[in-house]
Amino acid sequence: MGESSQTRAYGFALITLLMWSTVATAFKLTLAYASVLQTLLIASLVSSLTLLVMVIATGQSRLLLQSFRGQWRFTLIAGMLNPVFYYLILFEAYDRLPAQLAQPINITWTIVLSLMAGWFLKQPIRGFDYGAAGFSYIGVVVIVSQGDLSALFSADWIGVALAIFSTLIWAGYWTLNIRDTRDPLIGMCLNFLVAAPVVMLLWLVFDRMLPPIEGILGGLYIGLFEMSLAFFCWSLALKSTNNAATISNLVFLSPFLSLQFIQWILGESIHATTYWGLVMIIAGIGFQQVMHRRYPIDDSA
């Protein structure tokens, strides 16, 4: 791949980075006007339609039906994990917690993924995996404290638990994806197409109300930029680059940018402990990745 291809990769990666950096703010703004189910309904419908248009535009519509026929059970399970269970729990966590708390907890899913792959796929888990996880979750406690240890007693621990549980579901989804032989765009589209009727049924049973225009616009934004276009741009970035590791490292900028949007748009006063805790979380993730590269698993052993 030439220099122009690498430049294009950085361009798509930075666009994705900006999308991901705004979603925490979008969640909070939307949930101020819409319920969790209303938000998920609008976002999942928009994302389903967007992904379907992408599939048709890339000439893969026949593959969509073939893939569903061959792997409909896998598709149903994956679709229930993401978007249904994951976003129901994540939105509920954001509805209960300040964005500066929910957002950093959400990125710990990468740590959880390595542990879950070991437990369920029988991949080796080494001491530094547990050490990295422990250090990252100490960072979570630092963030929850908000600079005052007494805040630990008054914190919304149900919201914290939901945020952590959402990382388990997300990591479980990607653990399942390790065995996924579907094309990534086809797989994501199918997941949302089978999930959308389930979300609509939940909405009809438990809600039946539509949010005001502010909630609808927020759901549109989440469906486009969190659930579909970000995925598409990220996949283009990875396809265009000759160094996936360099592109992937840009992800670590997203939570810091996200905190700036949270402060500028939501008006949350960002505590110093939020930055310290976030640095600890990312340091744990980075340490684990470095150790995995330095001491790779010997499959021949």
C-alpha positions in Angstrom: 0.0 0.0 0.0 1.3 3.4 -0.9 1.4 6.7 1.0 -1.9 7.9 -0.4 -3.6 4.7 0.9 -2.1 5.3 4.3 -3.3 8.9 4.3 -6.7 7.7 3.4 -6.6 5.2 6.3 -5.7 8.0 8.7 -8.5 10.1 7.3 -11.2 7.4 7.8 -9.7 6.7 11.3 -9.9 10.3 12.3 -13.5 10.6 11.1 -14.4 7.5 13.1 -12.6 8.9 16.1 -14.7 12.1 16.0 -17.9 10.0 15.7 -17.0 7.9 18.7 -15.9 10.9 20.7 -19.4 12.5 20.4 -21.6 9.5 21.2 -21.4 9.8 25.0 -22.7 13.4 24.7 -25.3 12.3 22.2 -26.5 9.5 24.6 -27.0 12.0 27.5 -28.7 14.6 25.3 -31.0 12.1 23.7 -31.9 10.4 27.0 -32.9 13.7 28.5 -35.9 13.7 26.0 -36.4 10.0 25.2 -36.7 6.8 27.2 -34.2 4.0 26.9 -36.6 2.0 24.7 -37.5 5.0 22.5 -33.9 5.8 22.0 -33.0 2.2 21.1 -36.1 1.9 18.8 -35.2 4.9 16.7 -31.4 4.2 16.7 -31.8 0.6 15.7 -34.3 1.3 12.9 -32.0 4.0 11.5 -29.0 1.8 11.8 -30.7 -1.2 10.1 -31.8 1.0 7.2 -28.3 2.5 6.9 -26.5 -0.8 7.0 -29.0 -2.3 4.4 -28.3 0.6 2.1 -24.6 0.0 2.5 -25.0 -3.7 1.6 -27.1 -2.9 -1.5 -24.6 -0.1 -2.6 -21.7 -2.6 -2.4 -23.6 -5.2 -4.4 -23.9 -7.8 -1.6 -27.7 -8.1 -1.3 -27.7 -11.7 -2.5 -25.0 -12.5 0.0 -27.2 -11.1 2.8 -29.9 -13.7 2.2 -27.5 -16.5 1.6 -25.7 -15.7 4.9 -28.9 -15.6 6.9 -30.1 -18.9 5.5 -26.8 -20.6 6.4 -26.3 -18.9 9.8 -29.7 -17.8 11.1 -29.1 -19.2 14.6 -25.8 -17.5 14.9 -27.4 -14.3 13.6 -30.2 -14.4 16.2 -27.8 -14.8 19.1 -25.5 -12.1 17.9 -28.4 -9.7 17.2 -29.8 -10.2 20.7 -26.4 -9.4 22.2 -25.8 -6.4 19.9 -27.8 -4.2 19.6 -30.7 -5.4 21.9 -29.1 -6.4 25.3 -26.0 -4.3 25.0 -27.6 -1.0 24.2 -30.6 -1.5 26.5 -28.1 -1.9 29.4 -25.7 0.8 28.2 -28.4 3.4 27.7 -29.8 2.6 31.1 -26.3 3.1 32.6 -26.0 6.5 30.8 -29.5 7.5 32.0 -28.4 7.0 35.6 -24.7 8.1 35.6 -22.8 11.3 34.6 -21.4 10.9 31.1 -17.8 11.4 32.5 -18.3 8.2 34.6 -20.2 6.0 32.1 -17.9 6.6 29.2 -14.6 5.6 30.8 -16.1 2.4 32.2 -17.3 1.5 28.8 -13.8 1.3 27.3 -12.8 -1.5 29.8 -14.5 -4.0 27.5 -11.1 -4.6 25.8 -9.7 -6.0 29.1 -12.9 -8.1 29.6 -12.6 -9.4 26.1 -9.2 -11.0 26.7 -10.4 -12.6 29.9 -13.6 -13.9 28.3 -11.7 -15.3 25.3 -9.6 -17.2 27.8 -12.5 -18.6 29.8 -14.8 -19.5 26.9 -12.4 -20.2 24.1 -9.8 -21.9 26.2 -7.1 -19.3 25.3 -4.3 -18.9 27.9 -4.8 -16.2 30.5 -1.6 -15.0 32.1 -0.8 -13.1 35.2 -0.4 -9.8 33.4 -3.9 -10.1 32.0 -5.3 -10.2 35.6 -2.9 -7.5 36.7 -4.0 -5.2 33.8 -7.6 -5.8 34.6 -7.1 -5.0 38.3 -5.2 -1.8 37.6 -7.9 -0.6 35.1 -10.7 -1.3 37.6 -8.9 0.6 40.3 -9.0 3.5 37.7 -12.8 3.0 37.6 -13.0 3.3 41.4 -10.9 6.5 41.2 -13.4 7.9 38.7 -16.4 7.0 40.8 -14.8 8.7 43.8 -14.9 12.1 42.0 -12.1 13.3 44.2 -13.9 12.5 47.4 -13.9 9.1 49.1 -17.3 9.7 50.7 -18.7 9.9 47.1 -18.1 6.1 46.9 -20.9 5.6 49.5 -23.4 7.9 47.7 -22.6 6.8 44.1 -25.2 5.1 42.0 -23.7 1.7 42.1 -26.6 0.2 40.2 -25.6 2.5 37.3 -22.0 1.5 37.7 -22.9 -2.1 37.7 -25.0 -1.7 34.6 -22.1 0.1 32.9 -19.7 -2.8 33.8 -22.3 -5.4 32.8 -22.6 -3.7 29.4 -18.8 -4.3 28.9 -19.4 -8.0 29.6 -22.1 -8.2 27.0 -20.0 -6.3 24.4 -16.9 -8.5 25.1 -19.2 -11.5 24.9 -20.4 -10.3 21.5 -16.9 -9.9 20.2 -15.9 -13.3 21.7 -18.7 -14.8 19.7 -17.5 -12.8 16.6 -14.2 -14.7 16.7 -16.1 -17.7 15.4 -18.1 -15.5 12.9 -17.4 -16.4 9.3 -19.8 -13.9 7.9 -18.5 -10.8 6.1 -18.3 -8.0 8.7 -20.8 -5.6 7.0 -23.2 -8.5 6.2 -23.0 -9.8 9.7 -23.6 -6.4 11.3 -26.5 -5.7 8.9 -28.2 -9.1 9.7 -27.8 -8.5 13.4 -29.6 -5.2 13.3 -32.3 -6.5 10.9 -33.2 -9.4 13.2 -33.0 -7.2 16.3 -35.2 -4.3 15.0 -38.5 -6.3 15.3 -37.5 -7.4 18.8 -36.8 -3.8 19.9 -40.1 -2.7 18.3 -42.0 -5.5 20.2 -40.4 -4.4 23.5 -41.4 -0.8 22.7 -45.0 -1.8 21.9 -45.3 -3.8 25.2 -43.5 -1.5 27.6 -43.7 2.1 26.1 -45.8 2.9 23.0 -44.8 6.6 23.3 -42.8 8.6 20.8 -40.3 11.2 22.1 -40.3 14.8 21.1 -38.4 16.0 18.1 -35.2 16.4 20.2 -35.3 12.7 21.2 -36.0 11.6 17.6 -33.1 13.6 16.2 -30.8 12.2 18.9 -31.9 8.7 18.0 -31.2 9.4 14.4 -27.7 10.7 15.3 -26.9 7.6 17.4 -28.2 5.2 14.8 -26.1 6.8 12.1 -22.8 7.7 13.9 -22.6 5.2 16.7 -24.1 2.1 15.3 -23.5 2.1 11.5 -21.3 4.8 9.8 -18.6 4.6 12.5 -18.3 0.9 11.9 -18.2 1.4 8.1 -15.5 4.1 8.3 -13.4 2.1 10.8 -13.5 -1.0 8.5 -12.4 1.3 5.6 -9.5 2.6 7.7 -8.3 -0.9 8.5 -8.6 -2.0 4.9 -6.6 1.0 3.7 -3.7 0.9 6.2 -0.5 -1.1 6.0 -0.1 -0.8 9.8 -3.3 -1.7 11.7 -1.6 -1.3 15.1 -0.9 2.4 14.4 -4.4 3.0 13.3 -5.9 1.1 16.3 -3.8 3.2 18.8 -5.7 6.2 17.7 -8.7 4.8 19.5 -7.1 5.8 22.8 -7.6 9.5 21.9 -11.3 9.0 21.7 -12.2 9.0 25.5 -10.1 12.1 26.1 -11.8 14.0 23.2 -15.1 12.6 24.5 -14.5 14.3 27.9 -14.0 17.6 26.2 -17.4 17.3 24.4 -19.0 16.3 27.7 -17.6 19.4 29.3 -18.3 21.8 26.4 -21.8 20.6 25.4 -23.3 18.9 28.5 -21.6 21.4 30.9 -20.4 18.7 33.2 -17.5 19.8 35.4 -14.8 17.2 34.7 -13.1 16.1 37.9 -9.3 15.7 37.9 -9.9 12.1 39.2 -11.8 11.4 35.9 -8.6 12.1 33.9 -6.5 10.1 36.4 -8.8 7.2 36.4 -9.1 7.2 32.6 -5.3 7.3 32.3 -5.1 4.2 34.6 -7.7 2.4 32.5 -5.9 3.1 29.3 -2.5 2.3 30.9 -3.9 -1.1 32.0 -5.1 -1.8 28.4 -1.9 -0.6 26.8 0.3 -2.6 29.2 -1.7 -5.7 28.4 -1.3 -5.2 24.6 2.4 -4.6 24.9 2.8 -7.7 27.0 0.8 -9.8 24.5 3.1 -8.5 21.6 6.2 -9.1 23.6 5.2 -12.6 24.9 2.9 -14.0 22.2 1.2 -17.3 22.8 3.1 -20.2 21.2 0.3 -22.2 19.4 2.8 -25.0 18.6 3.5 -25.6 22.3 
